[in-house]
Amino acid sequence: MGNQRRRFGLALGGGGLRGIAHIGVLKGLAEAGYTPDIVSGTSSGAILAALWACGWTPQQMEDVARRLRNSELYDSAITVGSALAVVCQLLGLRLRPRRSVPRGMLQGAKLERLIGLWTRGARLEQLERPVAVMAADVRSGRAAVFCPPAFRDRVQQAMPGAIVIDRGSLAAAVRASIAIPGIFEPKVIGPHVLVDGAVKDKVPAEAARALGADVVVAVDVSVQERREPVGLFDFLGHAFDLMARDLAALKMERFADLVLQPRLPDVQLTELHRIPECIEAGIRALREVLDDLERLLNPAPGGRVSEELSS
């Protein structure tokens, strides 16, 4: 490979609002003069991967994140009727007229519309940058990978067990990826009932590798020290993180060359005032591994690190 720089893939993991730390990682990379060639994302990481695919800069991402309001993001799926239907189902009673039981507490329609605005209605088949968005199909139990058509064959060959979707709305793909079971309703796309990609791959290093990355940097935004959950959203999020953690560790060990784990507070979905903390944690985590990243991307003699070591 000589002195040619290796293709740099960035895998952005899921973690609710803690995924805002990915903005800090991207910002730190830009400050150090690095730009990823490939980005994959799961759940909150999928949002940032989609914005990257549409040409957003880290500063633009940060500006929008700091202006977010809960009223823009969350729309309840629970009504008096649906709540009654849940109670009747639990008690084994039949309700007339029959009412459907919600499959999540939040609809996710507000967030999907917002992502559609941010991405200007982009479709997978319009994207030129190599990007992957991860979801999971609850019907088949298989991972689902959204990517541009140019990368379909590559992903299918590298991940033969996955469903590969290469057409349709980018916002819909992200909406599927963020559908935390029990919190967001699933996203139905064709025959697939899709939920949060963390069910199959919380930190999608494998997808970044499948898109052609020579070096994969995985960003794991899991919480290292947990407090006692507060409220139902918090409890469900904690339980989901615990279920996904062990599988994520195994996959990162196999497919990632470098793992970043920002030291993050245990942030709830609604604590938007803590967004600046998350961004700063991402920047710090990236700065701590810059030397390791340089060695990975420029391993041949003549690279900056090699010159420093020989001096």
C-alpha positions in Angstrom: 0.0 0.0 0.0 3.1 2.3 0.3 2.4 5.7 1.5 -1.2 5.8 0.4 -3.6 6.7 3.2 -5.8 3.9 4.2 -9.6 4.2 3.9 -10.9 5.4 7.2 -14.3 4.1 8.5 -16.1 5.6 11.5 -18.8 3.5 13.3 -21.1 5.6 15.4 -22.9 3.6 18.1 -26.3 4.0 19.6 -26.9 5.4 23.1 -29.9 7.7 23.1 -29.0 11.4 23.7 -25.4 10.3 24.5 -25.0 9.8 20.8 -24.5 13.6 20.6 -20.9 12.8 21.6 -20.4 11.7 18.0 -20.6 15.4 17.0 -17.6 16.0 19.3 -15.7 13.1 17.7 -16.4 14.4 14.2 -15.5 17.9 15.4 -12.2 16.7 16.9 -11.4 14.8 13.7 -11.9 17.9 11.6 -9.7 20.0 13.9 -7.0 17.5 13.6 -7.3 17.4 9.8 -9.0 14.1 9.4 -12.2 13.3 7.4 -13.7 9.8 7.5 -14.2 8.2 4.1 -17.0 5.9 5.4 -19.5 6.3 8.2 -21.9 3.8 9.6 -24.4 4.5 12.4 -26.9 2.8 14.7 -29.8 4.6 16.4 -28.6 8.1 17.5 -25.4 7.4 15.6 -27.5 6.8 12.5 -28.8 10.4 12.7 -25.2 11.8 12.6 -24.2 9.3 9.8 -27.2 10.5 7.7 -26.2 14.2 8.2 -22.6 13.3 7.3 -23.8 11.6 4.1 -25.7 14.8 3.2 -22.6 16.9 3.5 -23.1 18.5 6.9 -20.1 19.8 8.7 -19.5 19.0 12.4 -20.1 22.7 13.3 -23.5 22.6 11.5 -24.4 19.5 13.5 -23.4 21.2 16.7 -25.4 24.4 15.9 -28.6 22.4 15.3 -28.1 20.1 18.3 -27.7 23.1 20.7 -31.1 24.5 19.5 -33.1 21.3 19.9 -36.3 21.2 22.0 -38.1 18.2 23.3 -41.4 19.4 21.7 -39.7 19.1 18.3 -38.6 15.5 18.9 -41.2 13.5 20.7 -44.8 12.6 20.0 -46.8 10.3 22.2 -48.4 7.2 20.8 -50.4 6.7 24.0 -54.1 7.8 24.0 -56.8 7.1 26.6 -58.2 4.4 24.3 -54.8 2.7 23.7 -54.0 2.8 27.4 -57.3 1.1 28.1 -56.6 -1.5 25.4 -53.2 -2.3 27.1 -55.0 -2.8 30.5 -57.6 -5.0 28.9 -54.9 -7.1 27.2 -53.0 -7.6 30.4 -56.2 -8.7 32.2 -57.3 -11.0 29.3 -60.4 -8.9 28.6 -61.9 -8.0 25.3 -62.7 -4.4 24.6 -65.5 -3.4 22.2 -65.0 -1.7 19.9 -61.7 -3.4 19.4 -58.7 -1.0 19.9 -55.2 -1.5 18.8 -52.5 -1.8 21.4 -49.6 0.7 20.8 -46.2 -0.9 20.1 -44.2 1.9 21.6 -44.8 5.0 23.8 -43.6 7.4 21.0 -44.8 7.5 17.4 -41.5 8.9 16.0 -43.3 10.8 13.2 -42.1 14.2 14.5 -38.5 13.0 14.6 -38.7 11.5 11.1 -40.1 14.7 9.7 -37.4 16.7 11.3 -34.7 14.4 9.9 -36.4 14.7 6.5 -36.0 18.4 6.7 -32.4 18.2 7.8 -31.6 15.8 4.9 -33.8 17.7 2.4 -35.7 14.6 1.6 -32.7 12.7 0.4 -33.1 9.2 -0.8 -30.6 6.4 -0.5 -30.2 6.2 -4.3 -29.1 9.8 -4.4 -26.3 9.5 -1.9 -22.7 9.5 -3.1 -20.9 9.0 0.2 -20.5 5.5 1.5 -22.9 5.3 4.5 -24.7 2.6 6.3 -27.7 2.8 8.7 -28.4 -0.2 10.9 -31.8 -1.5 11.9 -33.2 -4.9 12.9 -36.2 -6.8 11.4 -38.2 -8.3 14.2 -40.1 -10.6 11.8 -37.0 -12.4 10.5 -34.6 -11.7 13.3 -32.0 -10.4 10.8 -30.0 -7.2 10.8 -31.1 -4.6 8.2 -28.5 -2.4 6.5 -29.6 0.7 4.6 -26.9 1.9 2.1 -26.7 3.5 -1.4 -27.1 1.2 -4.3 -23.5 1.4 -5.3 -22.5 -0.4 -2.2 -25.3 -3.0 -2.1 -23.2 -5.9 -3.6 -20.3 -5.2 -1.3 -22.4 -5.2 1.8 -24.3 -8.4 0.8 -21.1 -10.2 0.2 -19.5 -9.1 3.5 -22.7 -9.5 5.6 -24.6 -12.4 3.9 -27.1 -12.8 6.7 -28.3 -9.2 6.6 -31.2 -7.6 4.8 -29.8 -4.9 2.5 -32.1 -2.0 1.6 -30.7 0.4 -1.0 -33.7 2.5 -2.0 -36.1 4.8 -0.3 -36.1 7.7 2.1 -33.0 8.3 4.2 -35.1 9.8 7.0 -37.2 6.6 7.0 -34.0 4.5 7.4 -32.9 6.6 10.3 -36.4 6.4 11.9 -36.1 2.6 11.7 -32.7 2.7 13.3 -33.8 4.8 16.3 -36.9 2.6 17.2 -35.9 1.5 20.7 -38.3 -1.3 21.5 -40.9 -0.2 24.0 -40.1 3.5 23.5 -40.6 4.1 19.8 -43.1 2.3 17.6 -41.4 0.1 15.0 -41.0 1.4 11.5 -42.7 -0.7 8.8 -40.9 -0.7 5.4 -42.3 -3.1 2.9 -42.4 -6.6 4.5 -40.1 -5.6 7.3 -41.0 -4.5 10.8 -37.9 -2.6 11.9 -36.6 -1.6 15.3 -33.4 -0.1 16.7 -30.3 -1.4 15.1 -28.7 -2.0 18.4 -30.7 -5.2 18.7 -28.2 -6.7 16.3 -25.3 -4.3 16.2 -25.0 -1.4 18.6 -21.7 -0.1 17.3 -21.7 -1.0 13.5 -18.0 -1.6 12.9 -18.9 -4.6 10.8 -20.9 -2.4 8.4 -18.1 0.1 8.1 -15.8 -2.7 7.2 -18.3 -4.1 4.7 -18.4 -0.7 2.9 -14.7 -0.9 2.3 -12.9 0.6 5.3 -9.3 -0.4 5.8 -9.3 1.1 9.3 -12.4 1.2 11.5 -12.7 3.5 14.5 -15.7 2.5 16.6 -17.3 5.1 18.9 -19.1 3.4 21.8 -21.3 5.8 23.8 -22.4 3.3 26.4 -22.5 4.6 30.0 -19.7 3.2 32.1 -21.3 4.0 35.5 -25.0 3.9 35.8 -27.3 5.5 38.3 -30.6 4.1 39.4 -33.1 4.6 36.5 -35.6 7.5 36.9 -39.0 6.9 35.2 -40.2 4.5 32.5 -38.2 5.9 29.6 -35.0 5.8 31.6 -35.7 2.2 32.8 -36.4 0.9 29.3 -33.3 2.6 27.9 -31.1 1.1 30.6 -32.5 -2.4 30.1 -32.0 -2.1 26.3 -28.4 -0.9 26.7 -27.6 -3.9 28.9 -29.0 -6.4 26.4 -27.0 -4.9 23.6 -23.7 -4.4 25.4 -22.1 -7.9 25.3 -22.8 -8.5 21.6 -21.4 -5.0 20.9 -18.2 -5.8 22.7 -17.7 -9.0 20.7 -18.3 -7.3 17.4 -16.0 -4.4 18.2 -13.2 -6.8 19.1 -13.6 -8.5 15.8 -14.2 -5.6 13.4 -12.8 -2.4 15.0 -9.1 -1.3 15.0 -9.7 1.4 17.6 -12.5 1.9 20.1 -13.4 5.3 21.6 -15.5 5.3 24.7 -16.2 8.9 25.7 -16.6 9.4 29.4 -20.2 10.4 29.4 -22.8 11.3 32.0 -25.8 9.0 32.3 -28.1 11.3 30.2 -31.8 10.7 29.8 -33.5 11.2 26.4 -35.2 14.4 27.5 -32.1 16.1 29.1 -31.3 18.3 26.1 -29.6 20.9 28.3 -26.8 18.4 28.7 -25.9 18.3 25.0 -22.8 20.5 25.4 -21.4 18.0 28.0 -21.8 15.2 25.5 -20.1 17.1 22.7 -17.2 18.0 24.9 -16.8 14.4 26.0 -16.6 13.3 22.3 -13.9 15.9 21.6 -11.8 14.8 24.6 -12.1 11.1 23.7 -10.9 11.8 20.1 -7.9 13.9 21.3 -6.8 11.1 23.6 -6.3 8.7 20.7 -5.0 10.9 17.9 -1.5 9.3 18.0 -3.0 5.9 17.7 -5.2 7.0 14.8 -2.2 8.4 13.0 -0.4 5.2 13.3 -3.3 3.2 11.9 -3.9 5.5 9.0 -0.3 6.0 8.1 1.6 2.9 9.1 4.3 3.1 6.4 7.8 4.7 6.8 7.6 8.4 5.9 4.4 9.0 7.9 4.4 11.8 10.5 4.5 9.3 13.4 7.4 7.4 11.9 9.4 10.6 11.5 8.7 11.5 15.1 9.8 8.1 16.3 13.1 8.2 14.3 14.1 11.7 15.4 
